[in-house]
Amino acid sequence: MTFWLVAAAASIGLGLAAGALCRRTWLAVLFAALLGGLLAPYLGLRFVWDVTGHRDAQDGLAFLFGPMVTVPTASIVAYAFKRLRRNKRS
């Protein structure tokens, strides 16, 4: 359970970072999806490894099923960030 919470929190942060750094909405969503798929599961696993201190054979499943949660989360956050930012300026 800890892995999913940390991976989701990491993907939210990566989505916000992508939304803040990229000018175009489509680029922010694409960048967030790439970061969410590649980096967020790793950050979640590193946190679990550091806290629990053990690794097992099922850790590879985190990289298989982790992006199912982290990619949509990061993409939605990046899109919402750009949308809210655009509405503030108007």
C-alpha positions as a Markdown table, in Angstrom:
| # | Residue | x | y | z |
|---|---|---|---|---|
| 1 | Met | 0.0 | 0.0 | 0.0 |
| 2 | Thr | 2.8 | 2.4 | 0.8 |
| 3 | Phe | 4.2 | 2.0 | -2.7 |
| 4 | Trp | 1.0 | 3.1 | -4.3 |
| 5 | Leu | 0.7 | 6.2 | -2.1 |
| 6 | Val | 4.3 | 7.3 | -2.6 |
| 7 | Ala | 4.1 | 6.6 | -6.4 |
| 8 | Ala | 0.9 | 8.6 | -6.7 |
| 9 | Ala | 2.4 | 11.5 | -4.6 |
| 10 | Ala | 5.5 | 11.4 | -6.8 |
| 11 | Ser | 3.5 | 11.4 | -10.0 |
| 12 | Ile | 1.4 | 14.4 | -8.7 |
| 13 | Gly | 4.7 | 16.3 | -8.1 |
| 14 | Leu | 6.0 | 15.4 | -11.5 |
| 15 | Gly | 2.8 | 16.4 | -13.1 |
| 16 | Leu | 3.0 | 19.8 | -11.4 |
| 17 | Ala | 6.6 | 20.2 | -12.4 |
| 18 | Ala | 5.8 | 19.4 | -16.0 |
| 19 | Gly | 2.9 | 21.8 | -16.0 |
| 20 | Ala | 5.1 | 24.6 | -14.6 |
| 21 | Leu | 8.1 | 24.0 | -16.9 |
| 22 | Cys | 6.4 | 23.4 | -20.3 |
| 23 | Arg | 4.6 | 26.2 | -22.2 |
| 24 | Arg | 2.3 | 24.1 | -24.3 |
| 25 | Thr | -0.4 | 21.9 | -22.7 |
| 26 | Trp | 0.2 | 18.9 | -24.9 |
| 27 | Leu | 3.9 | 19.0 | -24.2 |
| 28 | Ala | 3.3 | 19.2 | -20.4 |
| 29 | Val | 0.9 | 16.2 | -20.6 |
| 30 | Leu | 3.4 | 14.2 | -22.6 |
| 31 | Phe | 6.3 | 15.1 | -20.4 |
| 32 | Ala | 4.3 | 14.3 | -17.3 |
| 33 | Ala | 3.3 | 10.9 | -18.7 |
| 34 | Leu | 6.9 | 10.0 | -19.5 |
| 35 | Leu | 8.1 | 11.1 | -16.1 |
| 36 | Gly | 5.1 | 9.4 | -14.4 |
| 37 | Gly | 5.8 | 6.2 | -16.2 |
| 38 | Leu | 9.5 | 6.0 | -15.9 |
| 39 | Leu | 10.4 | 7.9 | -12.6 |
| 40 | Ala | 7.4 | 7.6 | -10.2 |
| 41 | Pro | 7.5 | 3.8 | -9.8 |
| 42 | Tyr | 11.2 | 3.9 | -9.2 |
| 43 | Leu | 10.8 | 6.6 | -6.5 |
| 44 | Gly | 8.0 | 4.6 | -4.9 |
| 45 | Leu | 10.1 | 1.5 | -4.8 |
| 46 | Arg | 13.2 | 3.4 | -3.4 |
| 47 | Phe | 11.0 | 4.8 | -0.6 |
| 48 | Val | 9.7 | 1.3 | 0.3 |
| 49 | Trp | 13.2 | -0.2 | 0.1 |
| 50 | Asp | 14.6 | 2.5 | 2.4 |
| 51 | Val | 11.7 | 2.2 | 4.9 |
| 52 | Thr | 11.3 | -1.5 | 5.1 |
| 53 | Gly | 14.9 | -2.5 | 4.3 |
| 54 | His | 14.1 | -5.6 | 2.2 |
| 55 | Arg | 13.5 | -6.4 | -1.4 |
| 56 | Asp | 11.7 | -9.3 | -2.9 |
| 57 | Ala | 10.9 | -10.9 | -6.2 |
| 58 | Gln | 7.6 | -9.0 | -6.6 |
| 59 | Asp | 9.3 | -5.6 | -6.8 |
| 60 | Gly | 9.5 | -6.0 | -10.6 |
| 61 | Leu | 5.7 | -6.0 | -10.6 |
| 62 | Ala | 5.8 | -2.4 | -9.5 |
| 63 | Phe | 7.4 | -1.4 | -12.8 |
| 64 | Leu | 4.8 | -3.5 | -14.6 |
| 65 | Phe | 1.6 | -2.2 | -12.8 |
| 66 | Gly | 2.9 | 1.1 | -11.4 |
| 67 | Pro | 2.5 | 3.1 | -14.6 |
| 68 | Met | -1.2 | 2.1 | -14.7 |
| 69 | Val | -1.6 | 4.5 | -11.8 |
| 70 | Thr | 1.2 | 7.0 | -12.2 |
| 71 | Val | 0.8 | 7.9 | -15.9 |
| 72 | Pro | -2.8 | 9.0 | -15.7 |
| 73 | Thr | -2.3 | 10.7 | -12.4 |
| 74 | Ala | 0.6 | 12.8 | -13.7 |
| 75 | Ser | -1.1 | 13.6 | -17.0 |
| 76 | Ile | -4.3 | 14.7 | -15.3 |
| 77 | Val | -2.4 | 16.9 | -12.8 |
| 78 | Ala | -0.4 | 18.5 | -15.6 |
| 79 | Tyr | -3.5 | 19.2 | -17.7 |
| 80 | Ala | -5.4 | 20.6 | -14.7 |
| 81 | Phe | -2.4 | 22.8 | -13.7 |
| 82 | Lys | -2.2 | 24.3 | -17.2 |
| 83 | Arg | -6.0 | 24.7 | -17.4 |
| 84 | Leu | -6.2 | 26.5 | -14.0 |
| 85 | Arg | -3.2 | 28.6 | -14.8 |
| 86 | Arg | -4.8 | 29.7 | -18.1 |
| 87 | Asn | -8.1 | 30.5 | -16.3 |
| 88 | Lys | -6.3 | 32.7 | -13.8 |
| 89 | Arg | -4.9 | 34.8 | -16.5 |
| 90 | Ser | -8.2 | 35.5 | -18.2 |
